[in-house]
Each structure stands twice: as structure tokens, then as C-alpha cells.
Amino acid sequence: MKERIRHKFCTVLISLFRYSRAREVEHMFLSTVAVFFTEVMKCVVCLGVVLHDESPKGFFPALMNQVVRQPYDTLKVCIPAMVYIVQNNLFYVAASHLDAATFMITSQLKIFTAAIFTVIILKRSLTRTQWFALAVLFVGVSLVQLQTSKTDSAGMEGQRPFVGFLAVVIACCLSGFAGIYFEKILKGSAPVSLWMRNIQMCVFAIPASFGGVMWQDGKVVLEHGLLYGFDWVVWLTVLWYCVGGLSVAVCIKYADNIAKNFATSVAIILATVGSMVIFNFQPSPLFTLGAALVIFSIFMYSSSQSMVSVFRRIVKTEMFV
């Protein structure tokens, strides 16, 4: 039941994320501002949880002890905080230039990069089945991207698929590194709550994201304000992205980062079906084959069973999602 809820949550998140950038509006919101408000909202949520856990009397002493008076411990999360800011901005760029289905599938390259950084940073070894699953995933994503290359001229006006693909590849590399690095901090450092770790990250992320706003869109902000182009769709996207980011941190804390990514991949495929209705996307045989390989790789990674058993799990799961 928990997996199904997570799949459906991610499906809504990614569909909403793409819709906010693909719709026709008079004034398109600034993606850098959306990233900034996501970090602010995330900080407010985490502060609220810490306030609930510590009580009003112990709230400020807890912040002082674990954030201000332990600067070296707080500095540990500076790197993933900065990386996540760049990654989130790149995902907005990718969503602006890739069709929904291609963006959803291609973004799963973060599974591949997370596996590589798991071996390098955490010194973990992967089984032959897991390496094979990652190879299948890479082939599946490549097939999806081949379709995009063949249909560039059919894209929306102003879309540049190559720019979108390059953005999502760089973002996936950053995502894999930051996720594994943050996992190492959470599981290998002094006992600090997940919510306090996120507050530590916000200490760096909020100023950095605001700096990105002024550097890239400063003129527009000074003329029209931070909320230029914002409406209920944008606010819902920011809220959903905030909750999604915190849920990812929970998964990293209590589960394996790569396993979390593979579970999310199921939601990506389901969201692709929704994009056929929302964005009138027509999948080609090449795209269908690539998507099927991605689904198959999901179950191959998490299972050491035979291929027949894996196929049966796929059929059973898809019937009840």
C-alpha cells in the first residue's frame, strides 16, 4: 500500500511539474524563484516539525546547539545543499525543452549515476543482477532519447530537445552525487534528526537560491516582483515539490537511495500514460520498447529471482496499481 501511494504521489508531482512549464500563459513564472520558494517552504516545514518535537521551550536551544554551535557539522551539508539548488534549476530547464514523457523517462538516469556514486563514495558492491539492471535501464533511456532526436521538428515552438537532454543528464549526475553524499552524512555522522539536517541545508540553500534569482532574473524581479507569473498551479507545484524533496530525504534516511529511485521509476511510467491524455503524446514503437526496458530494469534491480519470476511480478504489480 505504501509503495502504491508513493507511486501515485510521484506521478502527480512529475505531471504537475511539466504542466507548469508547458501550458500557455500570458506571463511564465521564473523557475529560479520557484526553486527559492521551495527551499523556504521546506525550511518552514522542518522548523515546524522540530518545534513540535522539542516543544516551544526547547526549540531555540535545539537550533543553537545543532546548527549554530556546531559549525563544522553544519558545513557537512553545504555541498549537497549547493548541488541540489543547481539540480533543481536544471530540471526546470529540462522540463521546458522536453516533452513530458521523454523528460520523465530520461530523468531516471539518476538511478545509474546513484549506483556509480554508491560504489565510489559508500564503497558498496553491486551484484551482477544489479549491474545488468542498470545496463538495461541505460539502454531503455537511450531508446527513448533516440525517438526524441528523430522527432525534434515536431516539438513545441521554442523547445530545444538537445538543451533539455543535456540539462537532465547534468542534473542526474548531480542528483546521484548529492543523494549518495547526503545518505553518507545521515547514516555515518553524529545523531542529528533528519529535520534538523534539512534545516542545516536550508541555511546554505536559501541564500544560494536567492542569489541565483538575482543573478539570472534580477532585472525581471526588480521590475515585476518575485511573484511574477505565479498562480495556483505554480504554488501547487512548489508545494508538491517541497513535500517530494522531504519524502526523498526520508527514503534516503530509512532506505537505500538507489532502491528509492527504482521505486519512483514505476511512477514515471504511469505518468507517461497520463501525458498521452494531457499533452497528446503519441508513443512510437521505439519509445514503447525503451519504456518497457526501464520497467523491466526496475524489477531486475530489486530482485535476484529468475527473469520469469520478475516478469510475473511486473504483471501482478501493474494489474493492481
Beta strands, then each sheet from edge to edge (+ up, - down):
end
